Amino acid sequence: IGAFFESPGFKRGVLGIGFNWGSGADSLGSLSITVLPDCRILAQDVNFGTAAFASKLEPVQSSMGIRCSVNTPYYVSLNNGLSPQNGNQRAMKSQTGNTFLKYDIFKNSSNDR
């Protein structure tokens, strides 16, 4: 069924919940912590908007950030996505059929890929 031990000054209240934890006692020991290399990508959803024709859509901007543990090297790159067209053109594929909407992602407002 289980066993438990009582600490000096510890009193159990109703249903075994302790209300008086006593005065405690100082003790020395060592503590070790290991921080593993880790990075988190922070990105917002991108809403391309709605238009009757793709040529009428306006450019949109968004940003992303990367937060890594101290001294963790990182490199950011983007591939051609899930549905590339003509080798390196990013495209979104419709849920039905093989209709694609081509788009680009740039590093900055100078259209650098």
VMD Tcl script that draws the C-alpha trace (Angstrom):
set ca {
  {0.00 0.00 0.00}
  {2.93 2.34 0.53}
  {5.01 3.91 3.24}
  {5.83 7.47 4.18}
  {8.15 9.12 6.61}
  {7.66 12.19 8.74}
  {10.12 15.07 8.92}
  {10.87 16.79 12.24}
  {8.27 19.48 12.90}
  {5.98 18.24 10.14}
  {2.36 17.80 11.15}
  {-0.27 16.34 8.91}
  {-3.57 18.14 8.68}
  {-6.86 16.92 7.31}
  {-6.45 14.29 4.61}
  {-2.70 14.18 5.16}
  {-2.08 17.75 4.00}
  {0.68 19.37 6.06}
  {0.14 22.85 7.45}
  {3.13 23.18 9.81}
  {6.36 22.45 8.00}
  {8.57 23.03 11.04}
  {11.79 25.02 11.16}
  {13.82 22.86 8.77}
  {17.56 22.33 8.86}
  {20.44 23.68 6.79}
  {22.45 21.23 4.75}
  {25.24 21.47 2.22}
  {25.36 19.63 -1.05}
  {26.34 20.05 -4.64}
  {24.10 20.85 -7.54}
  {24.89 20.32 -11.20}
  {22.92 21.43 -14.23}
  {23.59 20.74 -17.88}
  {22.14 23.08 -20.50}
  {21.83 21.23 -23.78}
  {22.27 23.05 -27.10}
  {18.82 24.08 -28.29}
  {17.22 26.63 -30.60}
  {13.63 27.82 -30.95}
  {12.23 29.39 -34.09}
  {9.72 32.15 -33.48}
  {7.58 32.89 -36.52}
  {4.19 34.41 -37.17}
  {1.64 33.03 -39.59}
  {1.58 34.78 -42.95}
  {-1.76 35.83 -44.42}
  {-1.46 36.45 -48.15}
  {-4.95 37.98 -48.26}
  {-7.79 37.38 -50.68}
  {-8.03 38.41 -54.31}
  {-9.89 37.26 -57.39}
  {-6.60 36.90 -59.27}
  {-3.14 36.07 -57.92}
  {-1.68 39.03 -59.80}
  {-3.81 41.34 -57.62}
  {-2.28 40.16 -54.33}
  {-0.02 42.69 -52.62}
  {3.38 41.73 -51.15}
  {3.23 40.88 -47.45}
  {5.92 41.06 -44.79}
  {6.53 39.01 -41.72}
  {9.50 38.27 -39.54}
  {11.01 35.39 -37.70}
  {13.42 35.11 -34.83}
  {15.71 32.45 -33.50}
  {16.60 32.02 -29.86}
  {19.36 29.59 -28.95}
  {21.03 28.56 -25.74}
  {24.34 30.33 -25.07}
  {27.22 29.43 -27.42}
  {24.99 27.32 -29.68}
  {25.95 27.94 -33.31}
  {23.11 28.12 -35.82}
  {22.55 28.69 -39.52}
  {19.26 29.61 -41.18}
  {18.38 28.41 -44.64}
  {15.18 27.79 -46.55}
  {14.66 25.09 -49.11}
  {12.27 25.11 -52.07}
  {9.29 24.02 -49.99}
  {6.94 21.07 -50.36}
  {5.75 21.82 -53.91}
  {8.57 23.48 -55.88}
  {7.90 24.37 -59.51}
  {10.56 24.56 -62.24}
  {13.24 23.41 -59.82}
  {13.49 26.33 -57.41}
  {10.21 28.29 -57.49}
  {8.26 27.98 -54.24}
  {4.57 27.21 -54.72}
  {1.50 26.38 -52.68}
  {-0.50 23.43 -53.96}
  {-4.29 23.44 -53.89}
  {-5.97 20.85 -51.71}
  {-7.68 19.39 -54.75}
  {-5.98 18.77 -58.05}
  {-2.61 19.99 -59.23}
  {-3.11 23.76 -59.14}
  {-0.18 25.79 -57.81}
  {0.26 29.38 -56.66}
  {3.88 30.49 -56.99}
  {5.45 32.77 -54.36}
  {8.85 33.88 -53.10}
  {10.47 34.39 -49.71}
  {13.15 37.06 -49.44}
  {15.67 37.88 -46.70}
  {14.96 41.60 -46.85}
  {13.15 44.34 -48.77}
  {15.87 44.24 -51.46}
  {14.47 40.90 -52.66}
  {17.62 38.97 -51.70}
  {16.98 35.25 -51.60}
}
mol new
graphics top color blue
foreach p $ca { graphics top sphere $p radius 0.5 }
foreach p [lrange $ca 0 end-1] q [lrange $ca 1 end] { graphics top cylinder $p $q radius 0.2 }
display resetview
